[in-house]
Amino acid sequence: MSTDTHAPFDKKPESPRSTGELIRLEQVTKRFGNHTVLDHLDFSVDAGKHVTLIGPSGSGKTTILRLLMTLLKPDEGTITVDGERLFPAPEKQVREVRKKIGMVFQQFNLFPNMTVLRNITEAPVTVLGLSKDAAEERARELLEMVGLTDHVDKHPAQLSGGQQQRVAIARALAMRPQVLLLDEVTSALDPELVAGVLDVLRDIARSTDITMLCVTHEMNFARDISDQVLMFDSGRVIEAGPPEKIFSEPEHDRTREFLSAVL
């Protein structure tokens, strides 16, 4: 795995990186039927920061990521990314803002009929208008970063789950997003494959300026990479702080209860 501090997606920035607040959710509410998953949620993420969302299943963590990916729409509230409205906003603006966000899912969601290389180059060519040569150069640099340079011409079915997830990480980064969303990216992996994927993400967190918003039950990973940890319960943030504070001296009873069950 390469530890080159000049990652392919910010080696030659196409536009200046933002500083200050990058993501803001204001009074965001999301309901499924009579069940309120997010309840007038307010929170923000600064550019370049790594924020991890923890809490019990069903507390609203993944819903936040799906809202930012525009896979869901909030019932109330506003979402802003890099000073531009993501919701509510005209569809054309939504598409442009959405380009700033990449996501790695629990399931790898690779195109089974495409090679590893084409899985990574398809979106930069069709969405960003990058030339095939430029997209392939970027893809090969990213595959070096995630330790898969020998698998360029393979199809997903020829890879292990951990390798497929590393391809999915490279595919997300190929779009040069300002924000990388990570949704329980190791939950579908066999235990012996988890460490390799987490090492790739640690490398990215330490060597690049990308903003990360992460949902995980890997508490040691959260402690390692996070600038801030947010504890969720019933669609609200009940406690927030740096990892050393949340994991060592949580103030809220619910946080202590949750951590005692998962640590």
C-alpha positions as CSV (number, residue, x, y, z in Angstrom):
1,M,0.0,0.0,0.0
2,S,1.3,3.4,-0.9
3,T,1.7,6.0,1.8
4,D,2.4,8.8,-0.7
5,T,1.2,12.0,1.1
6,H,0.2,13.4,-2.3
7,A,-3.0,11.5,-2.9
8,P,-4.2,11.4,-6.5
9,F,-7.3,13.4,-5.7
10,D,-5.5,16.4,-4.3
11,K,-2.1,16.2,-6.1
12,K,-3.4,18.6,-8.7
13,P,-6.6,20.2,-7.3
14,E,-9.1,21.2,-9.9
15,S,-10.4,23.9,-7.5
16,P,-9.2,25.3,-4.2
17,R,-10.2,23.2,-1.2
18,S,-12.7,24.8,1.2
19,T,-11.9,25.9,4.7
20,G,-14.2,26.3,7.6
21,E,-17.7,24.8,7.6
22,L,-18.3,22.3,4.8
23,I,-21.5,20.5,5.8
24,R,-24.4,21.8,7.7
25,L,-27.7,20.2,8.6
26,E,-30.3,22.5,10.1
27,Q,-33.5,21.3,11.8
28,V,-33.4,18.2,9.6
29,T,-36.3,15.8,10.2
30,K,-36.8,12.4,8.5
31,R,-39.7,10.1,9.0
32,F,-40.6,6.7,7.7
33,G,-44.3,6.4,8.2
34,N,-45.0,7.2,11.9
35,H,-41.4,6.6,12.9
36,T,-39.2,9.7,13.3
37,V,-35.6,8.7,12.5
38,L,-34.1,12.2,12.6
39,D,-35.7,14.7,14.9
40,H,-34.9,18.4,14.1
41,L,-31.2,17.5,13.8
42,D,-28.6,20.3,13.8
43,F,-24.9,19.6,13.2
44,S,-22.0,20.7,11.0
45,V,-18.7,19.3,9.8
46,D,-15.6,21.5,9.1
47,A,-13.5,21.0,6.0
48,G,-10.7,18.5,6.4
49,K,-12.1,17.1,9.6
50,H,-12.9,13.4,10.3
51,V,-16.2,13.0,12.1
52,T,-17.5,9.6,13.3
53,L,-21.1,8.9,14.2
54,I,-21.6,6.2,16.8
55,G,-24.7,4.9,18.5
56,P,-27.2,2.0,18.5
57,S,-28.7,0.6,15.3
58,G,-31.7,2.7,14.2
59,S,-30.5,5.9,15.8
60,G,-30.3,7.7,12.4
61,K,-26.6,7.6,11.6
62,T,-26.9,5.9,8.1
63,T,-29.9,8.1,7.3
64,I,-27.7,11.1,7.5
65,L,-25.3,9.7,5.0
66,R,-28.1,8.7,2.6
67,L,-29.6,12.2,2.8
68,L,-26.2,13.7,1.9
69,M,-26.0,11.3,-1.0
70,T,-29.5,12.4,-2.1
71,L,-30.7,8.8,-1.8
72,L,-33.3,10.1,0.6
73,K,-34.9,13.6,1.0
74,P,-35.6,15.1,4.4
75,D,-39.2,15.9,5.4
76,E,-38.1,19.2,7.0
77,G,-35.0,21.3,7.3
78,T,-32.1,22.3,5.1
79,I,-28.8,20.7,4.1
80,T,-25.9,22.8,2.8
81,V,-22.5,21.5,1.4
82,D,-19.7,23.9,0.7
83,G,-22.0,26.9,1.0
84,E,-24.5,25.6,-1.6
85,R,-27.9,24.3,-0.8
86,L,-28.3,20.5,-1.3
87,F,-31.9,20.5,0.0
88,P,-34.2,22.1,-0.8
89,A,-32.7,23.1,-4.2
90,P,-33.4,22.8,-7.9
91,E,-32.4,19.4,-9.4
92,K,-29.6,20.9,-11.5
93,Q,-28.0,22.4,-8.4
94,V,-28.5,19.1,-6.5
95,R,-26.6,17.3,-9.2
96,E,-23.7,19.8,-9.1
97,V,-23.4,19.8,-5.3
98,R,-23.7,16.0,-5.2
99,K,-20.4,15.7,-7.2
100,K,-18.6,17.0,-4.2
101,I,-19.6,13.9,-2.2
102,G,-18.4,10.3,-2.5
103,M,-19.7,7.3,-0.5
104,V,-18.4,3.9,0.3
105,F,-21.3,1.5,1.2
106,Q,-21.6,-1.6,3.4
107,Q,-22.1,-3.6,0.2
108,F,-19.4,-3.0,-2.4
109,N,-21.9,-2.2,-5.3
110,L,-19.3,-2.7,-8.0
111,F,-20.4,-3.3,-11.6
112,P,-19.9,-7.1,-12.0
113,N,-19.5,-6.9,-15.8
114,M,-16.7,-4.3,-15.6
115,T,-13.0,-4.8,-14.8
116,V,-11.5,-3.2,-11.7
117,L,-10.0,-0.4,-13.9
118,R,-13.3,0.4,-15.6
119,N,-15.2,0.3,-12.3
120,I,-13.0,3.2,-11.2
121,T,-12.9,5.1,-14.5
122,E,-16.5,4.9,-15.6
123,A,-17.9,7.8,-13.5
124,P,-15.0,10.3,-14.0
125,V,-15.4,9.8,-17.7
126,T,-19.2,9.9,-17.9
127,V,-19.9,12.4,-15.1
128,L,-16.8,14.6,-14.9
129,G,-16.0,14.5,-18.6
130,L,-12.4,13.3,-17.9
131,S,-10.6,11.8,-20.9
132,K,-10.1,8.1,-20.8
133,D,-6.3,8.4,-20.5
134,A,-6.6,10.9,-17.6
135,A,-9.2,8.7,-15.8
136,E,-7.0,5.6,-16.2
137,E,-3.9,7.4,-14.9
138,R,-5.9,8.5,-11.8
139,A,-7.3,5.0,-11.3
140,R,-3.9,3.4,-11.4
141,E,-2.6,5.8,-8.8
142,L,-5.5,5.1,-6.6
143,L,-5.1,1.3,-7.1
144,E,-1.5,1.7,-6.0
145,M,-2.7,3.6,-2.9
146,V,-5.1,0.8,-1.9
147,G,-2.6,-2.0,-2.7
148,L,-4.3,-3.5,-5.8
149,T,-2.1,-2.6,-8.7
150,D,-1.9,-6.3,-9.8
151,H,-5.7,-6.6,-10.1
152,V,-6.4,-4.0,-12.8
153,D,-7.9,-6.3,-15.3
154,K,-9.8,-8.6,-12.9
155,H,-13.6,-8.6,-12.5
156,P,-15.2,-8.2,-9.0
157,A,-16.1,-11.9,-8.7
158,Q,-12.4,-12.7,-8.9
159,L,-11.6,-10.6,-5.8
160,S,-12.1,-11.2,-2.1
161,G,-14.5,-9.1,-0.2
162,G,-11.7,-6.9,1.3
163,Q,-10.3,-6.3,-2.2
164,Q,-13.7,-5.4,-3.6
165,Q,-14.2,-2.9,-0.8
166,R,-10.8,-1.4,-1.5
167,V,-11.8,-1.0,-5.2
168,A,-15.0,0.7,-3.9
169,I,-12.9,3.1,-1.9
170,A,-10.7,3.9,-5.0
171,R,-13.8,4.4,-7.1
172,A,-15.2,6.9,-4.6
173,L,-11.9,8.8,-4.5
174,A,-11.6,8.8,-8.3
175,M,-14.3,11.5,-8.4
176,R,-12.1,13.8,-6.2
177,P,-14.9,14.5,-3.7
178,Q,-14.5,17.0,-1.0
179,V,-16.4,14.7,1.4
180,L,-16.0,11.0,1.7
181,L,-18.9,9.2,3.4
182,L,-18.2,5.8,5.0
183,D,-21.2,3.6,5.9
184,E,-20.1,0.6,8.0
185,V,-17.6,-0.3,5.3
186,T,-16.3,-3.4,7.1
187,S,-19.6,-4.8,8.3
188,A,-20.0,-7.2,5.3
189,L,-16.4,-8.5,5.5
190,D,-15.0,-11.6,7.1
191,P,-13.1,-10.7,10.3
192,E,-9.7,-11.4,8.8
193,L,-10.3,-8.9,6.0
194,V,-11.3,-6.0,8.1
195,A,-7.9,-4.8,9.2
196,G,-6.7,-4.4,5.6
197,V,-9.6,-2.1,4.7
198,L,-9.2,-0.1,7.9
199,D,-5.5,0.4,7.2
200,V,-6.3,1.9,3.8
201,L,-8.8,4.3,5.4
202,R,-6.3,5.2,8.1
203,D,-3.7,6.0,5.4
204,I,-6.2,8.2,3.5
205,A,-7.2,10.0,6.7
206,R,-3.6,10.7,7.7
207,S,-2.2,11.6,4.3
208,T,-4.9,13.7,2.6
209,D,-7.1,16.7,3.3
210,I,-10.4,15.0,2.5
211,T,-13.3,15.5,4.8
212,M,-14.7,12.2,6.3
213,L,-18.0,11.4,7.8
214,C,-18.0,7.9,9.1
215,V,-20.5,5.5,10.5
216,T,-18.8,2.5,12.2
217,H,-19.0,0.1,15.0
218,E,-15.2,-0.3,14.9
219,M,-14.4,1.8,18.0
220,N,-10.7,1.5,17.8
221,F,-10.8,2.8,14.2
222,A,-13.0,5.7,15.3
223,R,-10.6,6.6,18.1
224,D,-7.6,6.5,15.7
225,I,-9.0,8.7,12.8
226,S,-11.6,11.0,14.3
227,D,-11.3,14.6,15.1
228,Q,-14.8,14.5,16.6
229,V,-17.1,11.7,17.7
230,L,-20.9,12.2,17.8
231,M,-23.1,9.9,19.9
232,F,-26.6,9.4,18.4
233,D,-29.7,8.2,20.1
234,S,-33.3,8.4,18.8
235,G,-32.4,10.7,15.9
236,R,-30.5,13.3,18.0
237,V,-26.9,14.0,18.9
238,I,-26.8,13.5,22.7
239,E,-23.0,13.9,23.1
240,A,-20.1,15.2,21.0
241,G,-16.4,15.7,21.6
242,P,-12.9,14.5,20.7
243,P,-12.4,10.8,20.8
244,E,-10.3,10.8,23.9
245,K,-13.2,12.5,25.8
246,I,-16.0,10.4,24.4
247,F,-14.3,7.1,24.8
248,S,-12.6,7.8,28.1
249,E,-14.8,10.2,30.0
250,P,-18.3,10.2,28.4
251,E,-20.8,12.4,30.2
252,H,-24.1,11.0,29.1
253,D,-25.5,7.8,30.7
254,R,-26.6,6.5,27.3
255,T,-23.1,7.0,25.9
256,R,-21.6,5.0,28.8
257,E,-24.2,2.3,28.3
258,F,-23.5,2.0,24.6
259,L,-19.7,2.0,24.9
260,S,-19.8,-0.6,27.6
261,A,-21.7,-2.9,25.2
262,V,-19.3,-2.4,22.2
263,L,-15.9,-1.9,23.7
